[in-house]
């Protein structure tokens, strides 16, 4: 199965575009409009709320892709429907997914020519790609365990992804016989990194399912499970956090390593008693930023941002963030600061943390709880969504909000 679209040919939601520069950073805000109910809130009202997620802005900052999730409850169907929309700005949003399958995690290629996404059109969650200007989607990865997440390589010629290890034959047989009880300490599967090449199809291969499918090339293996990860700017390395196993009890024992894509050689980078996570390469590839907990790590640990040379060395702690629970979004294009978000009471704050150790700066907030916050691949735009209560509108709008940093 495949799907196709043309920009501005299937308008199912109304949007008004806006982008505002801040530190050369454009901000896209999607407002979810929820009607005010005169009769009070009911279960049906809850199921009628549309949920937006997985926002990604194109490298040129002109187009936003995002997922709309809504409940479908009919006489013959009860399910959550997830569809991908794109907005070229200035008006309507275009639905690019079909109604028979689930689409999620849209990601623009760094060169802006392609939009990749995850879909269950082939049965399991795999990577599919569709041209940015419109056309038919093609399946790229072909794994039977499901792709958990993925990132484009910097050169747009391959994609890295994370997936559970394949089921052994005896486990497949047990699963088919419904004799697959989950046993603590034995039933987990490690999650590892893979790479799948991307070569745009030509001729007859543009007709959907005839694309260049691949099971992928394994990058990591062994007695650890990968959590979050990032590409090096040159595409030769990946940095990743990992735990001894994917069991919840091991989530506090995460370390950070790098792997050479061409050889699979893993080099430990951060190995200490703290919980270490969210590694991100700097734009020049010289540094890796990451988040580490205080000791001992627990559910209520405070966290700080550290920088460590990409080739290894002593980490350097950056200034403390106000809530001590930062969520890293990425580096600025010039490598001078890191963008992060934190909670401020009942609201969300978008902030910058200078890489030279100076104090963080809050960007003036739009108010409310921002969600789905994501920095695009060119490090020039950030997208997120905000809930908004309106009496007369049920649509989804792309609105602009002016953000300014405090004077320094």
C-alpha positions as CSV (number, residue, x, y, z in Angstrom):
1,X,0.0,0.0,0.0
2,X,1.2,3.5,-0.6
3,X,-0.2,7.0,-0.4
4,X,0.2,10.1,-2.5
5,X,-0.4,13.9,-2.1
6,X,-0.1,17.2,-3.8
7,X,0.4,20.4,-1.8
8,X,-2.8,22.4,-1.4
9,X,-5.1,19.8,-3.0
10,X,-6.8,18.2,0.0
11,X,-7.6,20.9,2.6
12,X,-9.1,19.4,5.7
13,X,-8.0,22.0,8.3
14,X,-7.7,25.7,8.2
15,X,-4.4,27.3,9.2
16,X,-2.9,30.8,9.4
17,X,0.8,30.9,9.0
18,X,3.4,32.7,11.0
19,X,7.1,32.6,11.6
20,X,9.1,35.0,13.8
21,X,12.9,35.2,13.9
22,X,14.6,35.0,17.3
23,X,18.4,34.6,17.4
24,X,17.9,33.5,13.7
25,X,15.3,31.0,15.1
26,X,11.8,30.9,13.6
27,X,9.0,29.9,15.8
28,X,5.9,27.9,14.6
29,X,3.1,27.6,17.0
30,X,0.1,25.4,16.3
31,X,-2.9,26.3,18.4
32,X,-5.4,23.5,19.2
33,X,-8.8,25.1,19.4
34,X,-11.2,23.5,21.9
35,X,-14.8,24.8,22.1
36,X,-16.1,25.9,25.4
37,X,-19.0,23.7,26.5
38,X,-22.0,25.4,28.0
39,X,-23.3,22.1,29.5
40,X,-20.1,21.1,31.2
41,X,-17.5,18.6,30.2
42,X,-18.4,15.0,29.3
43,X,-16.7,11.8,28.3
44,X,-17.8,12.4,24.7
45,X,-16.2,15.9,24.8
46,X,-12.9,14.3,25.9
47,X,-13.0,11.9,23.0
48,X,-13.7,14.7,20.6
49,X,-10.5,16.6,21.5
50,X,-8.0,16.5,18.7
51,X,-4.4,15.8,19.8
52,X,-1.4,17.3,17.9
53,X,2.1,15.9,18.1
54,X,5.3,15.2,16.1
55,X,5.7,18.7,14.7
56,X,8.7,19.1,12.4
57,X,9.5,22.3,10.4
58,X,11.3,22.0,7.1
59,X,14.9,23.1,6.8
60,X,14.0,26.3,5.0
61,X,11.4,27.1,7.7
62,X,8.5,27.4,5.2
63,X,6.6,24.2,5.8
64,X,5.5,22.4,8.9
65,X,4.5,18.7,9.1
66,X,2.7,17.3,12.1
67,X,0.4,14.5,13.3
68,X,-3.3,14.9,14.2
69,X,-4.7,12.2,16.5
70,X,-8.4,11.8,16.9
71,X,-10.8,9.1,18.2
72,X,-12.9,7.3,15.6
73,X,-16.0,5.7,17.1
74,X,-18.5,4.3,14.7
75,X,-20.7,1.2,14.6
76,X,-17.9,-0.9,13.0
77,X,-14.8,0.8,14.2
78,X,-13.3,2.0,17.5
79,X,-9.7,3.3,17.2
80,X,-7.3,6.2,17.5
81,X,-6.6,7.6,14.1
82,X,-3.2,9.3,13.5
83,X,-2.8,11.4,10.3
84,X,0.0,13.5,9.0
85,X,-0.7,17.1,7.7
86,X,1.6,19.6,6.1
87,X,1.2,23.3,5.9
88,X,2.9,25.3,3.2
89,X,1.9,28.5,5.1
90,X,-0.5,31.2,4.3
91,X,-3.7,29.2,4.4
92,X,-4.7,25.5,4.3
93,X,-3.2,22.4,5.6
94,X,-2.9,19.3,3.4
95,X,-3.6,15.8,4.6
96,X,-1.0,13.5,3.2
97,X,-1.9,10.2,4.9
98,X,-4.7,7.8,4.2
99,X,-7.5,6.8,6.5
100,X,-6.6,3.1,6.6
101,X,-3.2,3.2,8.2
102,X,-1.4,5.0,11.0
103,X,1.2,7.6,10.1
104,X,3.4,9.4,12.7
105,X,6.9,10.9,13.3
106,X,7.2,13.0,10.1
107,X,10.8,14.2,9.5
108,X,12.1,16.4,6.8
109,X,15.4,15.5,5.1
110,X,18.2,18.0,5.7
111,X,18.2,18.9,2.0
112,X,14.5,19.6,2.2
113,X,13.6,17.3,-0.7
114,X,11.9,14.5,1.2
115,X,9.5,13.9,4.1
116,X,10.1,10.6,5.9
117,X,7.6,9.1,8.4
118,X,6.7,5.9,10.2
119,X,3.6,4.0,9.2
120,X,2.1,0.5,9.7
121,X,1.1,0.3,6.0
122,X,3.2,-2.8,5.7
123,X,2.0,-4.3,9.0
124,X,4.8,-3.2,11.3
125,X,6.0,0.3,11.9
126,X,8.5,1.1,9.1
127,X,10.1,4.1,7.5
128,X,8.4,5.5,4.4
129,X,9.4,8.5,2.3
130,X,7.4,10.9,0.2
131,X,8.7,13.8,-2.0
132,X,8.4,17.2,-0.5
133,X,6.7,18.6,-3.6
134,X,4.1,15.8,-3.6
135,X,3.9,12.3,-5.0
136,X,3.6,8.7,-3.9
137,X,5.2,7.3,-0.8
138,X,7.7,4.5,-0.9
139,X,8.7,2.1,1.9
140,X,12.4,2.3,2.8
141,X,12.9,0.0,5.8
142,X,11.6,-3.5,6.0
143,X,11.9,-4.8,9.6
144,X,9.5,-7.1,11.3
145,X,10.2,-5.8,14.9
146,X,9.0,-2.2,14.3
147,X,11.1,1.0,14.0
148,X,11.0,2.9,17.3
149,X,12.5,6.2,16.1
150,X,14.7,7.4,13.3
151,X,16.8,10.3,12.1
152,X,18.1,11.4,8.7
153,X,21.8,11.3,8.1
154,X,23.3,14.8,7.6
155,X,23.8,14.1,3.8
156,X,20.1,13.0,3.3
157,X,21.4,9.7,1.7
158,X,20.6,7.3,4.6
159,X,18.5,7.1,7.7
160,X,19.5,5.8,11.1
161,X,16.9,4.1,13.2
162,X,16.4,2.3,16.5
163,X,14.6,-1.1,16.7
164,X,14.3,-4.0,19.1
165,X,16.4,-7.1,18.3
166,X,14.6,-9.6,16.1
167,X,12.7,-12.4,17.8
168,X,14.5,-15.7,17.8
169,X,12.7,-18.5,16.0
170,X,11.6,-20.3,19.2
171,X,10.1,-17.1,20.5
172,X,8.2,-16.6,17.2
173,X,6.8,-20.1,17.5
174,X,5.8,-19.5,21.1
175,X,4.2,-16.2,20.1
176,X,2.2,-17.9,17.3
177,X,1.1,-20.6,19.7
178,X,0.1,-17.9,22.3
179,X,2.6,-19.5,24.7
180,X,4.7,-16.3,25.1
181,X,4.3,-15.3,28.7
182,X,6.5,-12.4,29.7
183,X,9.1,-13.4,32.4
184,X,10.8,-10.7,34.3
185,X,14.5,-10.6,33.5
186,X,14.2,-12.9,30.5
187,X,11.6,-11.6,28.1
188,X,13.1,-8.3,27.1
189,X,14.8,-7.6,23.8
190,X,17.7,-5.1,23.4
191,X,17.2,-2.0,21.3
192,X,19.9,-1.2,18.8
193,X,20.9,1.2,16.1
194,X,20.6,0.4,12.4
195,X,21.1,2.3,9.1
196,X,19.0,2.0,5.9
197,X,20.2,3.7,2.7
198,X,18.1,6.1,0.7
199,X,18.3,6.3,-3.0
200,X,15.4,8.1,-4.7
201,X,13.5,5.7,-6.9
202,X,13.3,6.2,-10.7
203,X,10.9,5.1,-13.4
204,X,8.5,2.4,-12.4
205,X,9.9,2.4,-8.9
206,X,8.0,5.6,-8.1
207,X,4.7,3.7,-7.9
208,X,4.6,3.3,-4.1
209,X,5.5,-0.2,-2.9
210,X,8.3,-0.8,-5.5
211,X,10.7,1.4,-3.5
212,X,14.2,0.5,-2.3
213,X,13.3,-1.5,0.8
214,X,16.0,-2.8,3.1
215,X,16.2,-4.6,6.4
216,X,19.0,-2.2,7.3
217,X,22.6,-2.6,8.3
218,X,23.2,-3.1,12.0
219,X,25.4,-0.5,13.7
220,X,25.3,-1.6,17.4
221,X,24.9,-4.9,19.0
222,X,25.7,-6.6,22.3
223,X,24.7,-6.5,25.9
224,X,23.2,-3.1,26.2
225,X,20.0,-1.3,25.0
226,X,20.1,2.1,23.2
227,X,17.9,4.9,24.5
228,X,18.4,8.3,22.7
229,X,21.0,9.1,20.1
230,X,22.3,11.6,17.5
231,X,24.4,11.7,14.3
232,X,27.7,13.4,14.1
233,X,27.7,16.3,11.6
234,X,29.9,14.4,9.1
235,X,27.8,11.3,9.4
236,X,30.7,9.0,10.4
237,X,29.7,8.5,14.0
238,X,26.6,8.2,16.2
239,X,26.5,9.1,19.9
240,X,24.0,7.3,22.1
241,X,23.0,6.7,25.7
242,X,22.4,3.1,26.7
243,X,21.4,0.9,29.7
244,X,22.2,-2.7,30.7
245,X,18.8,-3.8,29.6
246,X,15.5,-2.1,28.6
247,X,13.9,-3.1,31.9
248,X,12.5,-0.1,33.9
249,X,14.8,-0.8,36.9
250,X,17.8,-0.2,34.7
251,X,16.8,3.3,33.5
252,X,18.9,4.9,36.2
253,X,22.1,3.3,35.0
254,X,22.5,5.0,31.6
255,X,25.9,5.8,30.1
256,X,27.0,7.4,26.8
257,X,29.1,6.0,24.0
258,X,30.0,6.7,20.4
259,X,30.0,4.2,17.5
260,X,31.8,4.4,14.2
261,X,29.2,3.9,11.5
262,X,31.5,2.2,9.1
263,X,33.1,-0.3,11.5
264,X,30.6,-0.7,14.4
265,X,33.4,0.0,16.9
266,X,31.9,1.4,20.2
267,X,33.9,3.8,22.3
268,X,32.7,4.6,25.9
269,X,32.4,8.4,26.4
270,X,30.6,8.9,29.7
271,X,30.6,6.1,32.3
272,X,29.9,7.1,35.9
273,X,27.2,6.4,38.6
274,X,24.9,9.2,37.3
275,X,22.0,8.9,34.9
276,X,23.5,10.2,31.6
277,X,21.2,10.9,28.6
278,X,20.2,13.1,25.6
279,X,23.6,13.3,23.9
280,X,23.8,15.9,21.1
281,X,26.7,16.7,18.8
282,X,27.7,20.4,18.3
283,X,27.4,21.7,14.7
284,X,31.2,21.5,14.3
285,X,31.4,18.0,15.7
286,X,33.9,19.0,18.4
287,X,31.6,18.7,21.4
288,X,28.8,16.5,22.7
289,X,26.2,18.0,25.1
290,X,24.4,15.7,27.4
291,X,22.2,15.7,30.6
292,X,23.4,14.1,33.8
293,X,21.6,13.5,37.1
294,X,22.9,14.3,40.6
295,X,23.8,11.3,42.8
296,X,22.2,8.9,43.5
297,X,20.0,9.0,40.5
298,X,16.3,8.5,41.2
299,X,12.9,9.6,39.9
300,X,13.3,13.0,41.6
301,X,16.9,13.7,40.7
302,X,18.1,17.2,39.7
303,X,19.8,17.4,36.3
304,X,22.4,19.6,34.7
305,X,23.9,20.0,31.2
306,X,27.5,19.0,30.5
307,X,29.8,19.4,27.5
308,X,32.5,16.8,26.7
309,X,35.0,16.7,23.8
310,X,33.6,14.3,21.1
311,X,36.9,12.4,21.2
312,X,36.7,12.0,25.0
313,X,38.0,13.9,27.9
314,X,36.8,15.7,31.0
315,X,33.2,16.9,31.0
316,X,32.4,20.5,31.7
317,X,29.3,21.5,33.6
318,X,27.2,24.4,32.3
319,X,25.2,26.8,34.3
320,X,22.3,25.5,36.4
321,X,18.9,25.8,34.8
322,X,16.0,27.3,36.9
323,X,14.1,24.0,37.3
324,X,17.1,21.7,37.2
325,X,15.1,19.5,34.8
326,X,16.1,20.6,31.3
327,X,15.0,18.9,28.2
328,X,17.6,19.5,25.4
329,X,16.2,20.4,21.9
330,X,19.5,21.0,20.2
331,X,22.4,23.4,19.5
332,X,22.1,26.7,17.8
333,X,23.4,26.8,14.2
334,X,26.6,28.7,15.3
335,X,27.2,26.4,18.3
336,X,27.0,29.3,20.8
337,X,24.1,28.0,22.9
338,X,21.8,25.1,23.5
339,X,18.0,25.4,23.2
340,X,16.0,23.6,26.0
341,X,12.6,23.7,27.6
342,X,11.6,23.3,31.2
343,X,8.4,23.7,33.3
344,X,7.9,26.9,35.2
345,X,5.1,26.2,37.6
346,X,2.1,25.3,35.4
347,X,3.6,26.7,32.2
348,X,6.4,25.7,29.9
349,X,9.5,27.9,29.3
350,X,11.6,27.9,26.1
351,X,15.2,28.9,27.0
352,X,18.8,29.1,25.8
353,X,21.9,27.9,27.7
354,X,25.2,29.5,26.6
355,X,27.9,27.0,25.8
356,X,30.5,29.3,27.4
357,X,29.1,28.8,30.9
358,X,27.0,31.9,31.2
359,X,23.6,31.9,32.9
360,X,20.6,30.6,30.8
361,X,18.1,33.1,29.3
362,X,14.4,32.5,29.1
363,X,12.7,33.4,25.9
364,X,9.5,35.4,26.7
365,X,6.8,32.7,26.9
366,X,3.6,32.6,25.0
367,X,1.9,31.3,28.1
368,X,0.4,27.9,28.8
369,X,1.9,24.5,28.4
370,X,3.8,24.1,25.2
371,X,4.1,20.5,23.9
372,X,5.7,18.7,21.0
373,X,8.6,21.1,21.0
374,X,11.1,20.3,18.3
375,X,14.1,22.0,16.7
376,X,14.4,21.4,12.9
377,X,17.4,19.9,11.2
378,X,18.8,23.3,10.0
379,X,18.6,24.6,13.6
380,X,16.7,27.6,12.4
381,X,13.1,26.8,13.4
382,X,11.3,25.3,16.4
383,X,7.8,24.0,16.3
384,X,5.4,23.3,19.2
385,X,1.7,23.4,19.9
386,X,-0.5,25.2,22.5
387,X,-4.1,24.5,23.5
388,X,-6.5,27.3,23.0
389,X,-10.1,27.6,24.0
390,X,-12.3,29.2,21.4
391,X,-16.1,29.3,21.4
392,X,-16.7,29.0,17.7
393,X,-13.8,27.1,16.2
394,X,-12.8,23.5,16.1
395,X,-10.1,23.9,13.5
396,X,-6.3,23.8,13.8
397,X,-4.5,27.0,13.2
398,X,-0.8,27.8,12.7
399,X,-0.3,31.1,14.5
400,X,2.8,33.2,15.2
401,X,4.0,34.4,18.5
402,X,6.8,36.9,19.0
403,X,9.5,35.7,21.2
404,X,12.3,37.9,22.5
405,X,15.3,37.2,24.7
406,X,16.1,39.3,27.7
407,X,18.7,42.0,27.1
408,X,22.2,41.0,28.0
